[in-house]
Amino acid sequence: MIAATNGALVLFALAGAITVVRLWRGPSLADRMVALDTLLFIGAGALGTYVVRTGETAFVPVIVVIAIVAFVGTLVVARTIENDVS
């Protein structure tokens, strides 16, 4: 179990690094928002992996809050982009 969670955390770190590059270089606001949304979900997944590894369930509400913030943030930016286009 430890090796599997270590591997998962390494993959989350790699995915986060690639996503930060997209966040930094993204040519448009939509690209940056998708990268930020992805980064939040990578963080939630990594935190979920930590919960599975340690059995400490105190972080489960934090994962839910991260998911809600990511969703609402995406809605706000999508609405802003939609209003700018029309």
MIDOSE-1310 file (N, C-alpha, C; in nm, 2 decimals, decimal comma, always signed):
residues 86
miaa	+0,08/-0,12/+0,00/+0,00/+0,00/+0,00/+0,09/+0,13/+0,00; +0,20/+0,12/+0,07/+0,28/+0,24/+0,08/+0,35/+0,27/-0,06; +0,39/+0,17/-0,13/+0,45/+0,19/-0,26/+0,35/+0,24/-0,36; +0,22/+0,20/-0,35/+0,12/+0,24/-0,44/+0,09/+0,39/-0,41
tnga	+0,08/+0,43/-0,29/+0,05/+0,57/-0,26/+0,17/+0,66/-0,29; +0,29/+0,61/-0,27/+0,41/+0,68/-0,31/+0,41/+0,71/-0,46; +0,38/+0,60/-0,53/+0,37/+0,62/-0,68/+0,27/+0,72/-0,72; +0,15/+0,71/-0,66/+0,04/+0,80/-0,69/+0,08/+0,95/-0,66
lvlf	+0,15/+0,97/-0,54/+0,19/+1,10/-0,51/+0,29/+1,16/-0,60; +0,38/+1,07/-0,65/+0,48/+1,12/-0,75/+0,41/+1,16/-0,87; +0,32/+1,08/-0,92/+0,24/+1,11/-1,04/+0,16/+1,24/-1,02; +0,10/+1,26/-0,90/+0,03/+1,39/-0,88/+0,13/+1,51/-0,88
alag	+0,25/+1,49/-0,83/+0,35/+1,60/-0,83/+0,39/+1,63/-0,98; +0,41/+1,52/-1,06/+0,44/+1,54/-1,20/+0,33/+1,61/-1,27; +0,21/+1,57/-1,25/+0,09/+1,63/-1,32/+0,08/+1,78/-1,27; +0,10/+1,80/-1,14/+0,10/+1,94/-1,09/+0,20/+2,03/-1,16
aitv	+0,32/+1,98/-1,18/+0,43/+2,06/-1,24/+0,39/+2,09/-1,38; +0,34/+1,99/-1,46/+0,30/+2,02/-1,60/+0,19/+2,12/-1,60; +0,09/+2,11/-1,51/-0,02/+2,20/-1,51/+0,02/+2,34/-1,47; +0,12/+2,35/-1,38/+0,17/+2,49/-1,35/+0,23/+2,55/-1,48
vrlw	+0,30/+2,47/-1,56/+0,36/+2,52/-1,68/+0,25/+2,57/-1,77; +0,14/+2,50/-1,78/+0,02/+2,54/-1,87/-0,04/+2,67/-1,81; -0,05/+2,67/-1,68/-0,10/+2,79/-1,61/-0,02/+2,91/-1,64; +0,11/+2,90/-1,64/+0,20/+3,01/-1,66/+0,20/+3,05/-1,81
rgps	+0,20/+2,96/-1,90/+0,21/+2,99/-2,04/+0,08/+3,00/-2,12; -0,03/+2,97/-2,05/-0,16/+2,96/-2,12/-0,19/+3,09/-2,20; -0,21/+3,09/-2,32/-0,23/+3,21/-2,40/-0,36/+3,28/-2,37; -0,46/+3,21/-2,32/-0,59/+3,28/-2,30/-0,64/+3,26/-2,15
ladr	-0,74/+3,33/-2,12/-0,79/+3,32/-1,98/-0,86/+3,18/-1,97; -0,92/+3,13/-2,07/-0,98/+3,00/-2,06/-0,88/+2,89/-2,04; -0,77/+2,90/-2,10/-0,66/+2,80/-2,08/-0,61/+2,81/-1,94; -0,59/+2,93/-1,89/-0,54/+2,94/-1,75/-0,65/+2,89/-1,65
mval	-0,77/+2,91/-1,68/-0,88/+2,87/-1,58/-0,89/+2,72/-1,58; -0,87/+2,66/-1,70/-0,88/+2,51/-1,70/-0,75/+2,45/-1,63; -0,64/+2,52/-1,65/-0,52/+2,47/-1,57/-0,54/+2,49/-1,42; -0,59/+2,60/-1,38/-0,61/+2,62/-1,24/-0,71/+2,52/-1,18
dtll	-0,82/+2,49/-1,26/-0,92/+2,40/-1,21/-0,85/+2,26/-1,20; -0,77/+2,22/-1,30/-0,70/+2,10/-1,30/-0,61/+2,09/-1,18; -0,54/+2,20/-1,15/-0,45/+2,20/-1,04/-0,52/+2,18/-0,91; -0,64/+2,24/-0,89/-0,71/+2,22/-0,77/-0,76/+2,08/-0,76
figa	-0,80/+2,01/-0,87/-0,84/+1,87/-0,86/-0,72/+1,78/-0,84; -0,60/+1,82/-0,89/-0,48/+1,74/-0,86/-0,45/+1,75/-0,71; -0,46/+1,87/-0,65/-0,44/+1,88/-0,51/-0,54/+1,80/-0,43; -0,67/+1,80/-0,47/-0,77/+1,72/-0,40/-0,74/+1,57/-0,41
galg	-0,70/+1,53/-0,53/-0,66/+1,39/-0,55/-0,54/+1,35/-0,46; -0,44/+1,44/-0,46/-0,32/+1,41/-0,37/-0,36/+1,41/-0,22; -0,45/+1,50/-0,18/-0,50/+1,49/-0,05/-0,58/+1,37/-0,02; -0,66/+1,32/-0,11/-0,73/+1,20/-0,10/-0,64/+1,08/-0,09
tyvv	-0,53/+1,08/-0,16/-0,43/+0,97/-0,15/-0,36/+0,97/-0,01; -0,34/+1,09/+0,04/-0,28/+1,10/+0,18/-0,38/+1,05/+0,28; -0,51/+1,07/+0,26/-0,61/+1,02/+0,35/-0,62/+0,87/+0,35; -0,61/+0,81/+0,23/-0,61/+0,67/+0,21/-0,48/+0,61/+0,28
rtge	-0,37/+0,68/+0,26/-0,24/+0,63/+0,31/-0,24/+0,63/+0,47; -0,29/+0,74/+0,53/-0,28/+0,75/+0,67/-0,41/+0,71/+0,75; -0,52/+0,70/+0,68/-0,64/+0,67/+0,75/-0,70/+0,79/+0,83; -0,64/+0,90/+0,81/-0,68/+1,02/+0,88/-0,79/+1,09/+0,80
tafv	-0,91/+1,08/+0,85/-1,03/+1,13/+0,78/-1,06/+1,28/+0,80; -0,98/+1,35/+0,88/-1,00/+1,49/+0,91/-0,99/+1,58/+0,78; -0,93/+1,53/+0,68/-0,91/+1,61/+0,56/-1,02/+1,59/+0,45; -1,11/+1,50/+0,48/-1,21/+1,47/+0,38/-1,30/+1,60/+0,36
pviv	-1,34/+1,67/+0,46/-1,42/+1,80/+0,43/-1,33/+1,90/+0,35; -1,20/+1,90/+0,37/-1,12/+1,99/+0,29/-1,12/+1,95/+0,14; -1,13/+1,83/+0,11/-1,14/+1,78/-0,02/-1,27/+1,83/-0,09; -1,37/+1,82/-0,01/-1,51/+1,86/-0,06/-1,51/+2,01/-0,08
viai	-1,45/+2,09/+0,01/-1,44/+2,23/-0,01/-1,36/+2,27/-0,13; -1,25/+2,20/-0,16/-1,16/+2,23/-0,27/-1,24/+2,20/-0,40; -1,32/+2,09/-0,40/-1,40/+2,06/-0,52/-1,51/+2,16/-0,55; -1,57/+2,21/-0,44/-1,68/+2,31/-0,46/-1,62/+2,45/-0,50
vafv	-1,50/+2,49/-0,45/-1,44/+2,61/-0,49/-1,39/+2,60/-0,63; -1,34/+2,49/-0,67/-1,30/+2,47/-0,81/-1,42/+2,48/-0,91; -1,53/+2,42/-0,87/-1,65/+2,42/-0,95/-1,70/+2,56/-0,97; -1,72/+2,63/-0,85/-1,78/+2,77/-0,85/-1,68/+2,86/-0,93
gtlv	-1,55/+2,85/-0,91/-1,46/+2,93/-0,98/-1,47/+2,92/-1,13; -1,48/+2,79/-1,17/-1,50/+2,77/-1,31/-1,63/+2,83/-1,37; -1,73/+2,82/-1,29/-1,86/+2,88/-1,34/-1,85/+3,04/-1,35; -1,78/+3,10/-1,25/-1,76/+3,24/-1,25/-1,68/+3,29/-1,37
vart	-1,57/+3,22/-1,40/-1,49/+3,26/-1,51/-1,56/+3,23/-1,64; -1,63/+3,12/-1,65/-1,70/+3,09/-1,77/-1,81/+3,20/-1,80; -1,88/+3,24/-1,70/-1,97/+3,35/-1,71/-1,91/+3,48/-1,76; -1,79/+3,51/-1,70/-1,72/+3,63/-1,74/-1,67/+3,62/-1,88
iend	-1,62/+3,51/-1,92/-1,58/+3,49/-2,06/-1,70/+3,50/-2,16; -1,81/+3,45/-2,12/-1,93/+3,45/-2,20/-1,98/+3,60/-2,22; -1,97/+3,67/-2,11/-2,02/+3,81/-2,12/-1,92/+3,90/-2,20; -1,79/+3,87/-2,20/-1,70/+3,95/-2,28/-1,71/+3,92/-2,42
vs	-1,75/+3,80/-2,46/-1,76/+3,76/-2,60/-1,88/+3,83/-2,67; -2,00/+3,83/-2,60/-2,12/+3,88/-2,66/-2,14/+4,02/-2,64
